Amino acid sequence: MNILLLGSGGREHALAWKLAQSAHLGKLHAAPGNPGIAEHARCHALDLSDHGAVVAFCHEHAIGLVVVGPEAPLVDGLADSLRAAAIRVFGPNQAAAQLEGSKGFTKDLCSRAGIPTAGYVRTSNQDDALAALAQFGLPVVIKADGLAAGKGVVIAQTAQDARDAIADMFAGGFGDAGAEVVIEEFMTGEEASFFALTDGATIVAFGSAQDHKRVGDGDTGPNTGGMGAYSPARVLTPALEREVMTRIIAPTVKAMADAGMAYSGVLFAGLMLTSEGPKLIEYNCRFGDPECQVLMLRLKSDLVDVLSAVADNRLGSIPHPDFSPEPALTVVLAATGYPASPVKGGMIADLASAETQGAKVFHAGTVRDDAGVLRASGGRVLNVCARGQTVRAARDSAYRAVDAIDFGQGFCRRDIGWREIAREDGE
């Protein structure tokens, strides 16, 4: 089977690496891809917003399955265009992708379906938003309703911070994403990520992880797209996972189907483990980044088999996905200045040496210049991943590999996995 993988980040490199291991794979194509993905796939300069061009490419190259990596093409309705052209695709249609495309849509669905989540107010008017602040204590969470590359969330510690965040969003600080704003109560607890696959009827669990969103050690500094992750998130016990499936995931899938928006793909639930039980923070309609990298490192099942079953509405006919019990951990190497103003163009070398340390390096934001030199092209540049008998062992392997990489204009957090390592040490 020929497969087209859409995207250019670390998540897509991890998917390409795993897809390439399948016995069912014919040719793997990627658009636009990156230098790491190019080790497994033929990369193409394809405009993902041009649905006609993507459909024509699929017909020309006899593509049997399209795997959509990032969220923007899904929210833009690319999966609808592909299905209309009788092309199999892994990913939800535009209506279902509203679960990520609009935080207000998801909060309203939770309200209707009785899904546990934070109290909220949704508004498209700045004066109403400012007035609504009186309903919340401090800190308070201010969110841009639409897609904001993982950065449209402000945890306001003071009333003035909240007013400033609201003003910034309505002034276009997050582009069109801030045309509506969701104000939420601040939830206390530990965060975890839970993944489920569904074809709209059958639902199966697809692992857990914990991300590190703050840019600095000790969870300090601004939020980022993610500075590292590990899987599984053992704080999400089997009992809690069952509760999440019963009280959050299953009601969501049913509510979407009942509304005529059957969800097909991966459902990524960001959770807060509160004293009252797990509550939904938000949904993503694609694999997380960098969570996908650690999931792929642990996945033992054939990824083509799994994604095809979802695309064909036969998820219930295959064995549940099988994961290694060994934990996996990834460290993000980012460009100096990330997330505000990352410095691009920094030279990167010695990746092969890093992989001799028992690690796997996924490219997240890299390009090759005209001389073939690998350089940084984005904020998050590399994902340095490893598995081990314990999270500590995986972390140590990953950081040995980080230290073997020559990237003078890069930096990373040095404490990825600290929560789970403390639990392993009995602290």
C-alpha positions, 0 to 999 in steps of 0.5 A: 500500500502506498501511503501519503503522510502529511506534515513536517515536524517531529510527530510526523518523523516519528510516524514515518519511522514507524510506518516504514517498519510495516510489512504492508507498506509499498511506497511512503510519500510525505508532504512537505516532510523534513530531512529526517522524514526523507530517510524513510519517505520521498518528500514533496512540496505540496500545498496542503491548503490546496485540496485539489492538488492533494487529491490529484497527487493521491491519484497520480501516486496510487495512494491507498491511505493518507495519514494527516499529522497536524491539526490545521489541515483537518480543521480546514476540511482536507479529510472531507475532500479526500473522502469525497474523492474515495481516498482513504484517510486517517483523521476526522472530518472538518465538523468533528475536528471542531473538538480541537478547532474550537475550545468553545465548541468542546466546552459546550459539548461537555456541558450538554453531555455531562463530561467533567471539565472546568467551569467556563464562559464563552464570549466573542465580546471583549466587554462581556469577557471582562464582565465575566471575570467576576465569576472566577477566582484567581488564578484564572485561565484565558484561552483563545478559542481557535487554533494557536499552535499550542500557545493560545492559553494564558494562566492569569495570576492577577485580575490585571493579567486576566484583563491584559490577556483578554485585551491582547486576544481581542486585539489580534494577539493570536490572530483569528484564534482570538476572535472568541475567548473562553474563560475557565476556572483554574483546575488544580492537580497533575496533568496527563495526556490520554489517547484513544482511537475510534472509528466512530463506533469502536473505541480503544485506548492508545496509551498515555503520556505526560508533557512538559509545557513550560520552557524552563526547568522546574516548570518555569517560564512561558508555555511552549508546544512541549519541551519533552514527554514520557510514556506511559503516564503511570499516574493515570492508573488503570482504574483512572484510565477506565474512568476516563474512557467511561466518563470522558471519551465514550460520551464524547464519541457518542455525542459527536455521533448523535450530532451527525459528526461521527469522529474517526481518528485519534482523540487526544485528551488533555486531562487534569487529575483533580481531587474530584477525579479526571477532568477534561482540559481540552481535546486535540484531533491528532497525535500530540507533539512530542507525545507521539514520539514516545508512543511510537517508540513503545508501539509494537503493533503494525501502525499501518494495520491500526490506522487502516482499521480506523480508516475502514471503520473496522477497528473492532475487528483487529487486536488492541494496539500492543505497547512495550511495557518499557517507558520512553522519554523524549527531550526537545532541543529547541532554538535559542530564543524559543518560544518568543523569537527562536534563532533559525539557521544554527548548524546541527551535527553529530546526530549519528553519534547521538544515536550510538547512545541508544537513542532515536533522534526525530527531526522537528524543525530542520532543513538542509542548506544548499551545501547539505548542512543540517540547520535549525528552521523552527523553534523546536528543532530535534526530539531526542528519544530513548527507552529504558527499564525505568523512566530514569534509565530512559532519561539518562540515555536521552540526555547522553544523546543530547550531549553528543549533539553539536547544536551551539544555538540550541537548548533544552530542559534538563529535568524531563521526567522529574515527576515520574522519577521522583515516584520511582525513587519513592519520594 
